[in-house]
Amino acid sequence: AFRGVMVIMAVSALALRRFCDVGAIYLAMSMSMLPAPALAQSIIPGGGWSGPYIGITAGGAFANVKNATSASGLTWSGYAGYGINLSALYLGAEVDATWGGSSAKIAGPLQTSELEVDWSTSARARVGVTFGGVLLYATGGAAWSRQSLGVASLAGGAGSTSKTLSGYVVGGGVEMKLLPFVSGRIEALHYDYSSGATDLQVGLPAAAISASSRGLGETVVRAGISLRFN
């Protein structure tokens, strides 16, 4: 009997909370020309993905570089964003800052070169669909990366340079509610800096050797956790 009473109380509390949520929607829209029932239906069932959030991620970066003995690395990042959940549709924007990235080592006949990503940042849109506590999304936007190119001559001498390159990023992922205000995500992002990027160039006049690169594009796979304020 006690268990039955507890079940009834829990169901009643849940119903009361939903009633209050609906009541708040009706009250907020009472001065609007939009129909309150339609707004309530479009916002409440969406899984609570609206609002600001912050988070951290960690993952791996992989690049496809010709003649490279290795082209990978680790990344750590922090991000912040804001989303709006309208029924099953999710619209949002996010910015991030990432430390680390791919490092490509290339051995040539007269020199060895190393091209690496020092840091990167991006500003992206996120568009997706929600299934209660699960969000599937695509993302894309502008990206910037600080990259370094170092060259060492086999005959002696070395040089290096670094520049901030611009490009774009596209990708997608899945995010899931772990707690009412905590979610976890897994995403894959592809960065490209080949179009509009400034060459990184290193010259070693004494050895008559030079090297250049259009910038290191990479694919990052990472997992993260978000703290949500909704």
Salt bridges, closest charged atoms under 4 A:
GLU94 OE2 - ARG124 NH2 2.63
GLU94 OE1 - ARG126 NE 3.66
GLU94 OE1 - ARG185 NH2 2.96
ASP96 OD2 - ARG124 NH2 3.22
ASP96 OD2 - ARG222 NH2 2.89
GLU114 OE2 - LYS105 NZ 3.58
GLU175 OE1 - ARG126 NH1 3.27
GLU175 OE1 - ARG185 NH2 3.68
GLU175 OE2 - ARG228 NH1 3.15
GLU187 OE1 - ARG185 NH1 3.45
GLU187 OE2 - ARG222 NE 2.80
ASP199 OD1 - ARG214 NH1 2.97
